[in-house]
């Protein structure tokens, strides 16, 4: 067998576990039931994609993919922070948690 994941059982297990997690998070993204649930599922999908990218970078022996992962993580963090800000400003004053 040839390929990146042909011989290392740890890489095969990591990819299988991440793919199972992607399937579960994808289900939550489609089913909802609320917008915050979907945003968290999308955030989780992005992090799992980063995990797959990291496994690929290790298997291929290329560190350039890790730089892409860092940028992806920063963009995901900013998007999640912006969504949290939107939810906080869009809520009713009596529902806010600040004193």
Phi, psi and omega per residue, in radians:
X1 nan 2.444 3.071
X2 -2.106 2.783 3.135
X3 2.336 3.010 -3.077
X4 -1.216 -0.648 -3.052
X5 -1.836 0.421 -3.020
X6 -1.257 -0.637 -2.968
X7 -2.004 -0.299 -3.002
X8 -1.734 1.951 -3.121
X9 -1.127 -0.528 3.127
X10 -1.150 -0.704 3.113
X11 -1.180 -0.688 3.119
X12 -1.113 -0.762 3.120
X13 -1.124 -0.730 -3.136
X14 -1.091 -0.770 3.139
X15 -1.153 -0.719 3.135
X16 -1.122 -0.758 3.141
X17 -1.154 -0.721 3.122
X18 -1.168 -0.659 3.106
X19 -1.168 -0.642 3.061
X20 -1.129 -0.713 3.095
X21 -1.142 -0.653 3.088
X22 -1.105 -0.703 3.121
X23 -1.116 -0.749 -3.136
X24 -1.197 -0.728 3.112
X25 -1.190 -0.599 3.073
X26 -1.115 -0.680 3.072
X27 -1.077 -0.778 3.134
X28 -1.153 -0.596 3.113
X29 -1.135 -0.702 -3.121
X30 -1.334 -0.747 -3.037
X31 -1.395 -0.459 3.135
X32 1.445 -2.186 0.091
X33 -1.496 -0.293 -3.107
X34 -2.051 2.932 3.139
X35 -1.092 -0.759 3.091
X36 -1.057 -0.615 3.074
X37 -1.075 -0.725 -3.131
X38 -1.201 -0.653 3.120
X39 -1.173 -0.716 3.102
X40 -1.128 -0.691 3.099
X41 -1.116 -0.705 3.106
X42 -1.154 -0.673 3.069
X43 -1.094 -0.748 3.112
X44 -1.125 -0.709 3.095
X45 -1.064 -0.680 3.130
X46 -1.160 -0.735 3.127
X47 -1.160 -0.675 3.100
X48 -1.193 -0.617 3.028
X49 -1.084 -0.664 3.057
X50 -1.099 -0.681 3.084
X51 -1.098 -0.756 3.094
X52 -1.112 -0.699 3.107
X53 -1.120 -0.647 3.122
X54 -1.186 -0.753 3.095
X55 -1.076 -0.721 3.112
X56 -1.122 -0.726 3.131
X57 -1.091 -0.688 3.119
X58 -1.187 -0.764 -3.108
X59 -1.171 -0.641 -3.113
X60 -1.468 -0.307 -3.125
X61 1.296 0.511 -3.123
X62 -2.081 2.074 -3.118
X63 -1.458 -0.175 3.133
X64 -1.111 -0.532 3.120
X65 -1.169 -0.470 3.101
X66 -1.202 -0.576 3.056
X67 -1.118 -0.697 3.073
X68 -1.094 -0.702 3.123
X69 -1.117 -0.656 3.105
X70 -1.120 -0.764 3.114
X71 -1.115 -0.741 3.117
X72 -1.067 -0.709 3.119
X73 -1.141 -0.724 3.120
X74 -1.129 -0.736 3.118
X75 -1.129 -0.701 3.105
X76 -1.117 -0.736 3.113
X77 -1.081 -0.774 3.129
X78 -1.118 -0.692 3.129
X79 -1.152 -0.721 3.118
X80 -1.168 -0.691 3.091
X81 -1.133 -0.727 3.105
X82 -1.116 -0.682 3.113
X83 -1.152 -0.727 3.112
X84 -1.097 -0.685 3.089
X85 -1.117 -0.735 3.117
X86 -1.087 -0.766 3.122
X87 -1.116 -0.728 -3.123
X88 -1.151 -0.757 -3.121
X89 -1.310 -0.440 -3.105
X90 -1.532 -0.137 -3.105
X91 -1.443 2.877 3.114
X92 -1.258 2.631 -3.104
X93 -1.022 -0.619 -3.139
X94 -1.294 -0.276 3.118
X95 -1.561 -0.190 -3.098
X96 -1.209 2.628 -3.083
X97 -1.645 -0.233 -3.135
X98 -1.300 2.444 -3.050
X99 -0.677 nan nan
